[in-house]
Structure formats: structure tokens, C-alpha cells
Amino acid sequence: MPETASRSMFEKLLYLGIATFFLWPFVQLWSVKALPLFDSDSHLRAAVALENLMETALSRPFERSFNSGFEPVKGCEDLDMLGKIEIATHPDFPANVLVRAQVRWGMFPLSKNLYLECLRARTRP
């Protein structure tokens, strides 16, 4: 049998880099609530703030469009966390609206964002 050459260190690092590039967003998303990895307190507080923001958006009266702009999130002033609510008509189904809540925190090169979207329907009388 011919002997096969083992992969070089460069090839191994290249494969690791490609796998990390594609898998890292899924690991980050999963780690927000499930696994205390990086800065878990901030992630957990952001996830709770995002859920509260979405509940606030869904408790509003039915509107066709609304954009709150980024505002400081109460209780998360130490993280400089900002929250935003957007409500827009669905492009394909005019009886539905898309509700989107977003929180962001951190400084420019290391800023983090979390989004939560919901489709809201209203039957016409």
C-alpha cells in the first residue's frame, strides 16, 4: 500500500478556520441562554431585555407601521444597552405585520446585537 502524506499544519488551520467561520454564529446563538460561555451575564440580561421588549411591542394596539428608534433599556444602563421596536406591514400579505425587537450593546468593534421577530395577523371585520 502506498503511504499517504499527512496534512500539513497550514491545511489543518485552514480547515479549522473555515469550520469556525460557519459554525461560530450557531454556537453564539445557542450559548446565549443554554451555555455560560463568554460574558454570559450580559447575554442573559440581553435575552431577558429582548423578550420584555417584544412583549411590550405585542401589547401595543394594532398599528400598520411604527419605528421607535434606539432607546436605553431600563435596568441595563451599566451595559449601555439600547433597544428598538419596529412594526412594518408584511410585503406579501398586507393583513399581516412584522414585529421586530432588537437590543444592542458593547463598543463599535465588539458590539453585539440580538433580534426577535414575530408575524402578527389581524382579520378584517
DABELKA-V774832 format. One record per pair of residues at least 12 apart in sequence whose C-alpha atoms are under 7 Angstrom apart, sorted by the first residue. I is the first residue (numbers start at 1). J is the second residue. D is the distance in Angstrom with one decimal. If there is no record, write none. Layout:
BEGIN
i:I j:J d:D
i:I j:J d:D
END
This chain:
BEGIN
i:32 j:44 d:6.2
i:46 j:103 d:6.8
i:50 j:101 d:6.6
i:50 j:102 d:6.5
i:50 j:103 d:6.1
i:53 j:101 d:6.2
i:54 j:101 d:5.5
i:57 j:85 d:6.6
i:64 j:87 d:6.9
i:64 j:88 d:6.1
i:64 j:89 d:5.8
i:64 j:97 d:6.7
i:65 j:87 d:4.9
i:65 j:88 d:4.6
i:65 j:89 d:6.5
i:66 j:86 d:5.6
i:66 j:87 d:4.8
i:66 j:88 d:6.7
i:67 j:85 d:5.9
i:67 j:86 d:4.5
i:67 j:87 d:6.4
i:68 j:84 d:5.8
i:68 j:85 d:5.4
i:68 j:86 d:6.5
i:69 j:84 d:5.4
i:70 j:82 d:5.6
i:70 j:83 d:5.2
i:70 j:84 d:4.7
i:71 j:83 d:5.3
i:71 j:84 d:6.5
i:79 j:105 d:6.4
i:80 j:105 d:5.9
i:81 j:103 d:6.7
i:81 j:104 d:5.7
i:81 j:105 d:4.5
i:82 j:103 d:5.5
i:82 j:104 d:5.4
i:82 j:105 d:6.4
i:83 j:102 d:5.6
i:83 j:103 d:4.4
i:83 j:104 d:6.6
i:84 j:101 d:5.8
i:84 j:102 d:5.2
i:84 j:103 d:6.5
i:85 j:100 d:5.8
i:85 j:101 d:4.7
i:85 j:102 d:6.6
i:86 j:99 d:5.9
i:86 j:100 d:5.1
i:86 j:101 d:6.5
i:87 j:99 d:4.6
i:87 j:100 d:6.4
i:95 j:121 d:6.3
i:95 j:122 d:6.1
i:96 j:119 d:6.8
i:96 j:120 d:5.6
i:96 j:121 d:4.4
i:96 j:122 d:6.4
i:97 j:119 d:5.9
i:97 j:120 d:5.2
i:97 j:121 d:6.4
i:98 j:117 d:7.0
i:98 j:118 d:5.9
i:98 j:119 d:4.7
i:98 j:120 d:6.2
i:99 j:117 d:5.6
i:99 j:118 d:5.1
i:99 j:119 d:6.2
i:99 j:120 d:7.0
i:100 j:115 d:7.0
i:100 j:116 d:5.7
i:100 j:117 d:4.4
i:100 j:118 d:6.4
i:101 j:115 d:5.8
i:101 j:116 d:5.3
i:101 j:117 d:6.4
i:102 j:114 d:5.7
i:102 j:115 d:4.5
i:102 j:116 d:6.5
i:103 j:115 d:6.7
END
